[in-house]
């Protein structure tokens, strides 16, 4: 048994590392989950147009099968509002609700759903959960909620009617004179109880249902025309095989596919969320198989399509549920309810059941999430609204297809017109780009003739022509001649054949226009694609760089000389002397990192007032620092006046005398100073000969 409980086993992964002391906790959690499940499942059965006990049948055998096969420790499964609504919509395509053929249609739909989920598992399609965007899911659930709420209004006013949202509204308007006010008041009373209890984090549906049954019996409300659900068969359901005719399968296959997709999206999202919180490892495809088997067993035992329940799963987690034993205990308790207390359920008022379904509908309408989408991205909010309106008016199947279509179109629009930008052109560079490029202050971030263009997406067939056009526009829009084009590929992780052809076309055009073409920020994975598609061969491996900084620094003339850096300060030649490494660089002996200057007291004060950072060394010496510069009033005991006396001027900039520098470096005596002294002595020797 212990081997079966290991994570890598096919069965019982949801019981990994289970301890005996968890049993009591899981059982207590299961009692609460069952108390929540019963009233909700009765409502879900009503949504599906089935006898209310079928909602309870969904929590009998399906949770046990799911618990055996799943990799999740926490997901609670059973009847669900979203799937119930699609079930009702799909089954009516081959049978009228309430007819003898209707249960068989429901069973066939659930069976097909389970088989599709198994196929998804075998084909490893768990990743499809990522393709249904959150706005589509939020809008879809809100549309289902609106549909549920309005469809229950006839029942709340005492009219027995089943229909879509338009038909329900027509029924309400045409029967305003026939309202059963007792039924309406009673349903609003139950609805208020549910809302108040839920707000206080109590099981509102259960409390509302219990109070409704008690009031119904004590006050004998049937005399006011308030009906009850009637006799419910006690005991467990028997196995029932649906009509497997090819004609029926063809008609409702699309509905089954939609149900499977919704189950995939909702259940896997809930599983991933729980796993992340508890640092668990789960397997999407294994969980799809578990959901498939559970749906098959539910449909064969007079239930309907089941789904993972986010609210019940969260409740189980909060209360300390440890494993899939919660699902198994829920199944056992539900069996006891059906065997011993079915008679009590027959006294449930239809108006109360309608109120509970309404409360479920309200809860599906997530105002806070919709508001967040509105403030975050208006286009995605529009997609959520398309999903909401389509589902509410056209029905669940057509609605979700339309919403997913719009979502994919929006995604393609972004891929076709991704964000892009010119990071450098005509020696004008964005601050963001300069920060990425300028790893060293000595690098010129805006070399002349260099154009840096960034494309914000992978390059595929749908945006390849746009990519080419944008680069051409970037080059043609330059005011000064472009001699180097650098493509920042930081946002590009993938290309297809058409994308590779586009890169080759750009390289060929640049070659014809005498423009050097380089690609920067190329990841190892992208480099492999470049090699496979022949991009590397066309562009040249020497012109493909791992970083943008590397690409820019490879350009000729991109390192700022000391003379230019000093002149950019705008100082009078008598107010400073360049010291240290700057002297060696101007003599072409070696390059330096910083430019160090000794300045007058007034100049020092001026730069201090400009916000240059001042720091004080251990010996009390004060130095002003800004990126690439160090300014001081003394160097090795020499002030500006002393240094000026033996200085020399080159290219319009004053430098410290060579002998002064040698003497100073001898006093410092560091290894690099000794190397500099050797360079300086060789320089003097070469000049003397």
N, C-alpha and C positions, 0 to 999 in steps of 0.2 A: 504493500500500500504506500509506503514511504516513497518508493520509486515513482509511483503514479503522481505523487504530489509535487514532484520537482518541476521547475519552470519549463524545462525543455521537453516535457512530455506532452503528448497530444491531448490527454484527458486530465481534468482536475487541476489545470494551471491556476484557476481562481482560488485554490485552497493552498497556495504555496506558503510554506513555513507556518502552517496552521498549528495552533496549540490547543490542548484540551480545555484550558481555562477560557478560551474565546467562546465556547458553546453557549454559555449562559447569556453573555452580552449579545451575541447574534440573535438568540431567541427573543430577548426583550426588544431588540430593534425590529425584528420581524413582526412582533405584535403591533407596534406602532405603524409600520409600513402597511400592514394588512388593513388596519383601521382607516388609513388614508386611501388605500386602493379600492376598498369596497364601494364607497359612494361614487368615486370617480369612474370606476369601471361600469357601474350601472348607467352613469351618464354617457359614457363612451358607447355602450351598447345601444342606447337610445339614438345617439348620433348616427350609428351605422344602420338604424332602422331594424334592429333585431330585438328579440325578447331580452329583457335586462339581464337574465342570468348568464347569457353568453359572454357578457363582459367579465364575469367572475370566472368562467371557464378558461379565459385567456391566462389566468394566473394559477392554473392547476398543474398542468404537465409541462407547458412551455418553459417556465422558469427552471425546472429541474434539468431539462435537456440543455438549456443554455448554460447553466452552472457547470455541467460536466465538460462542455467543449470550449468555453471561453478562456481567454488569457487574462481577462479583467477580474479583479477581486471585488469590484464595487458596483458595477452597473446593475440596476434593478430593471427587470423587463416586465411587460404586461401590456394590457390595452392602452392605447394612446389616442389623444384627441385628433392629432394631425392625420394619422393613418386611418382612424375611424371615419373621418370625413371623406378621404379618398376611396375607402372601401365602399361607402354608401354611393358615391358618385360612379364608381366603376361597375358595381354589381347591377345597378339599374339598367345598364346597357343590354343585359340579357334576361333580366327578370324584374318584375314589379315588386317594390317593397311590400312585404306582408303576404305575398303569394307563396304557395307551397314550394315553388322553384327557387325562391330567394335565398334560403339558407344554403342550398347547393351552390348557387352562384358565389356566395360569400366564401364558402369553403374552397371552391376552385381558385378564386382570386388569391386566397392565402397560400394555397399550395403552389401556385405559380410564383408568388412572391418569394417563398422559401427556396424554390428551385433556382430562381434568378440570383438570389443571394449566394447560393452554393456555387453557381457558375462564376459569379464575381470573385469568390474566394479562390476557386481553382485557377482562374485567369489572373489572379493577383491584382485585382482592380481596387484594392483598398485606397489607393491614392486618389480615386475619384471623389472621395470626401473633401479633398482640397479644392475641387473645381466648382463647388457650389458656394458662392460668396456669402458672407455673413449678411449683407443687406438683402439678398434674395431670400435667405432663410428667415430673417426677421420679418420682411414684408409678407412672405408666404404664410407664416404662422399668424400674423396679424389679420391677414385676409381670411384665414380659416376661423379665427376668433370672431371676426365680424359676421361671417356666414353663420356660425353656430348661434351667436347671440340673437340675430334677427330670425333665424329659422325656428327658434324656441318661443318666440313671442306669441304665435297662435295658441300654443299649449298653455302659456301663462294666462291667457284670457279665457281659457276653457274650450278652445276649438281644437278638435283632433285633426291635424293637418300635417303632411310631410311634403316639402317642396324646396326649391332653391330660393335664393334670397329675393329675387324679383317676385316669384309667386307668393312668397310669404308676406312681402310688403303689400301686394295686391289683396291678399286675403285679409290682412289687418284693416286696410282702408275700406274694403267692401263690407266688413263685419263690425264696424264701429258701433252700430246699434245693437249688436248681439253680444256685447262683452259680458262675461260672467264676472261681475265685480268681486264676488267672494273669492273666485279663483285667482284673479289678478292681485287682490290685496294679500292673499295667503302666499302666493309665489314671491311677491315683493318682501313680505315678512321673512320668508326663508332666505331670500337673497341677502337681506340686511344682516341676518345672523351669520351667514357664511362670510360676508365681507368683514364684519367686526371681529369674528373669531380669527380669520386669516391675518388680519392686521396685528392681532396680538400673538401671532405665531402659534395658534392653536389649530387643530384639524377641523377647519370650518365646514367642509362638506359633510364630515361625519356628524358633527354637532348639529348642523342644520337638518340632516336627515333624521336623526334620533328625535329632535324636537318636533319635526313635522309629523312623524308617525305618532308620537304621544298626543300632540294636539288633535290630530285627525281622529284618534280613538276616543279621547276624553270628550271632545266637543262634538263628536259625531258630525263632522263636516260634510259627509256624503249627502246629507239632506239639503245642502246648499249647492249641490251640483258639482262638487269637487270629487273627481273620480280617483280610483287607485289603480295600481298596475295589475292587480289581480293575482290569481294563484300562480305560484312558481314551483316547478317540479323539484322535489328534494332529491338528494343523491348526486352521484357523479355522472357525467355525460358518457355516452357510448361512442364508439368509433363509427364515423359516418364517411363514406367515400362519395365525393362529388361526381357529377356528370362530367366525364372527360372528353366530350365531343370536340372534334377539331374546330367546328364552327364557333363554339363558345370560347375556346382558347384563343382563337384569332381575334375575336371581338374585344376581349378584356386583357389581352397581353400588354397593351400600352399602359393600362391602369396599373397592372402588376409591376411593370418596370418603374413607373412613377413612385409607387409605394416603396419598392426596394431602394430606390434612390434616396427617398426621404429618410428611410430607416438607416441607410448607410451614413448619410450626412449627420443626422441627429445622434445616433448611437455612438459612432466613432468619435464625434466631437466630445461627447460626454465621457467616454472611456479615456480619451487622451487627456482631458482636463483632470480627471481623478488620478490618473497615473502620474501626471506631472507633479501634483500636490504631494503624492506619497512616494515619489522617486521610484515608481514601478516601471517595469519593462512590459509592454504589451505587443501584440501582433495583430495588425488590422485584418489581415486575410483570415487568420484563425477566428477572430471575432465575427467576421462575416459568415463563416461556416456555422458558428454557433447560433447566430441569428437565423440563418437559413433552416437549420434543423428545428429550432424552436418554432418558427412560423409553420413549418410542415406539420409538426405535432399538434399545434394549436388548431390549424384548419381541419385536421382529421378528427378532432375531439369536440366539435361543435363550437369552437371559438372563432376568432378572426385574426387578421394580421396583427402581430405584436411588435413593439418597438421598445427601445431603451427610454426610460423616463428620467429626464434631468432632475425634476423636483424630488422624486422619490429617492433617486441616487444620492442627491445632496443631503437629504434628510438622514439617510442611513449612515453617511459619512460623519455628519455632525454628531449623531448619537453614538458613534463609536463602533459601527459595524466593521467587521474584520475580513469578511470573505464572502464567497458565494453561498455559504450556509444560510445567509439571510434570505436569498431567493428560495432555497429549499424549505426553510421554515415557513415562509409566506405561503408556499404551495400546500404544505401540510395543514396550516391553519385555515386556509381557504377551503380545503376539502371538508374540514370539520364544520365550517359555516354552512356549506351546501348540504351536508348530511343532516345537521341538527337544527338549523335556524332558518331554513328556506321559507317556512310559513310566515315568519315575522316580516320578511322582505315583501310579501304580497300586500302589506298594508301601506306601502309607500305611495303617497299622493303623486299623481302625474304632474301637478303644478309644481310640487317641490322638486321633482326630478328635472323639470324644465328649468327651474331656478338654478339648480346645481350645474346644469349644462351651460347656462348663461354665465355663471361665475367662472367656469373653465374658459369660456370664450373671452371674457374680459381679461383673464390672466394671460392669454396668448397674445394680447395686444400690448406689446412692450413699449410704452410711451418713452421711457427713459432711453432705451436703446435707439429708438427712432430719432429722438431729439439729438442724441450724440452723433448719429450719422449725418443729420442735417448740419450741425455745426462743423463736422469734420470734412465732409465732401458732398456738395450739392448734387452732383451727378449720381452718386451712389444712393443718395436719398431718393432721387427720382426713380431709380431702378427698384428700390424698396416699395415705393408707391405704386409702380407698375405691377409689381407682384401682388400687393395688397388688393388693388382694384380688380386685377384680372382674376385672382382667385375668388374674390367675393362675388363678382358678377358673372364670370364665365365658367366658374367651377374650378375645382382643385386641379384636375388634369391639365386643362388648357391653360389655366393661370400660371402654373409652375413652369410649363414649357415656354410660355411667352416671356416670363421673368428671366429664366435661364438664357433664352435667346438674346434678350436685351443686355444681360450681363456679359455674355460672350462678345456681343457686338461692341460694347464699351471697352472690353479688354482688348479686342482687336484694334479699336480706334487708338488706344494708348500705345499699342505696339506699332501701329502704322504711323502715328504721329508722336513719337516719344519726345520727352524733354531733351533738348540738346543745347549747346551753347558754344560761343567763341570765347575761349579762355585768354587768348593773346592774339592781337592783330594790330598792325601799325604801332607796335611798341606800347600798346595800352593793354594792361593786364588787370584782371579782377583780383581783389584782395585774397579771395579764397584760393585762387590758383597760385598766387604768389607764395602763399604759405606752404602749399604743397611742393612747389618747385624749389624754393629758396632754402635749401638745407644749410647753406653757408652764405653768409652775408656778402661774400666776395663774388657770388654768382649773379650775373645780370639776369633778372627775371624777365626782361623784355628786350631780347636781342633783336636787332633790326632784320627785317625780312622774314621773321619766323611767325607762322600762324599755327595756333594750337586749337583744335576743334574737338569737342567732346560729344559723343553720341550716347544717349541715356538708355539704351536697350540692346538686347541681342539683335543680330542682323539676320533676318529671315526673308523669305520670298515676299511677304506682305509689306515690308518696309525698305527693301533693298533699293528700289528706285528713288524713294524719298531720301534715303541716306546719300545717294550719289548727287541728287539735286541740291541738298543742303551744303554739301562740301563745295560744289561748284559755286553756289551763291556766296559762300564764305570767302572763297578765293577772289571771285569777281568783285566783291564788295570792298576789297582792300584798297586803301588810298595809295599805298606804297607797294612797289613790286614785291611779290612773295617768292622767296627762294627756298623756303623750307616749310613743309606741312607736317605737323605732328598730330596724329590721331590719338586722343586719350581714350583708351579702351577699358578704363576702369569699371565701367558699367556693362561691359560686354563679356558674357561668360559662354556664349554659344553662337554658332553660325551654321547655316545650312549651305547647300551647294550654291543657291542663288546669292546668298550673302557673301560667300567666298568669291564668286564671280564679280560682285560689286567692288570688293576690295582690290581685286586684280585690275579692274577697269580704272579705278582711281589711281593705282600705281602706274598704269600705262599712260594715263593722261598727264600725270606729274612728270613722268620721264620725257614725254614729248614737249612739255612746257618748260623743261629745264628746272624743275622743282624737286628738291630732295624730299622723299616721302618716308616718314618713320611712323612706327606704331609703338605707343608707350602703355605701361600698366598692363602688360600681357601676362595673364596667369599661366601656370603650368598646363592646366587643362585646355586653355585657349591656344596655347602654343602647339599642343598636340593636334588640334583641329587645323591650325595653320599649316602644319607639316603635311597632314593627310590630304588637305584640299589644294596643296601647291601654292599657298599664299606666301610661305616663307621663301620659296624659290624665286617668286616674282619680286617681292619686296626686298629680299636680302636679309640674311640672319643678322648682319651687322647693324641693321636699321630697325630691329625689334628689341624693345627694352622692357625690363621688368618694372621700371618706375618712370614717372614723368620727369622727375628731377634728373635722372640719368640721361634721358633723351635730350633735355635742354642743355645740360652741361657738355654734351658731345658736340654741340654746335660750335663752329669757330667763332672766336671773339665774344664768348659769353662770360668770360671772367673779367671783372672790373679791375683795371690796373690801379696801383696806389695813387698815381698822379690824378686820375679821374676822381677817386674817392676824396682826396684832399681838396681838390678844386671845388667839389660839390658842397663843401662847407662854407665857401664864400669868404674866406679869411684873407686879411692883408698879409702879404708875404713876410712882413716884419713882425707879425704877431704870433708866429709859431715856428717850430722846427720838428720835422719828422724824425723819429728815433727808431732804434731797434730793427726789426725785420723789414720794415719799409725801405730802409737804406739798401739792404741786400737785394731786394726785388728790383729797385730802380737801376741797380748795377747789373741786373740779369744774372745774379748768382743763385738765387732761389726765390720761391714764392713765399709769401707770408699770409698768415690768417687774419690778424688784426692790424689796424693802422694805429700806431701809438704816436702821440704828439705832446710836446711840451709847449705850453702857451703862456701868455701874459696873464696877470691876475685879473684884468678886466675881461679878457676873453673867457677865462674860466668861470667868472661870475655870470657872464652872459649865457653860457650853455647850461649852467646850473639853473638859471631862471627859466630856461626853455624846457626844463623837466628832465634833463639827463640825470641818470641815477648816480648818486655819489656814494662811494664806500671808502672806508678808512682801513688801511692796512695795520698790521700789528705794530709797525714802527711809527705809526701816526701819519703816514703819508696819505694824502687825499687824492682820489682818482675819480673822474667822471667817466661813466660808461654808457654807451648806446651801441646797438647792434653793429659790430664791426669796428668800433672806435674806442680808444682809451685816451683820455686827456688828463694831463697833470701839469703842475707848475714847476716840478723838479725831476731830474733823472740822474741817479747816482751822484747826488750832491751838486749837480750842475743846473742852474736856472736858465731861463730863456736867453738872457744877455750873454752868459758864458758860452752856451751852445752856439749862438748866432756867430760868435767871433770866429770859429773855425768851421763853419758850415759851408755847404756848397749848394748851388741851385742847378736843377736839371728839369727841363720841360716846364719851367715856370713854377716849380715847387722847391721849397728850401728843405735840405736834408742835413742831418747831423754829420759832422766831419768823420772821415773814415778812421783816422787815428784815435779820435775821441771814442768812437764806437769800439775799437779794438781794446782800448784801455778799460772801458766799462765792462766788456765781456770777460776780460781777464780777471777782473775783480769778482764777477759773478761766479766764474769757474765751473759752470755746469757743463755736462758733456755736449749738449747742443751748442753752447757758447763756444766751446773749444773747436767744434766743427765749423762754426761761423768765422772764427778767427782765422782758421786755415784757409777758408774761401777768400776772406778779405786780404790776407797776406799774398795769396796767389794773384789776386786782382792787382794789388799794388806793384807786384813784381812784373806782371805783364805790361803794366803801363810805363814802367821805368826802362824797359828794354826797347 
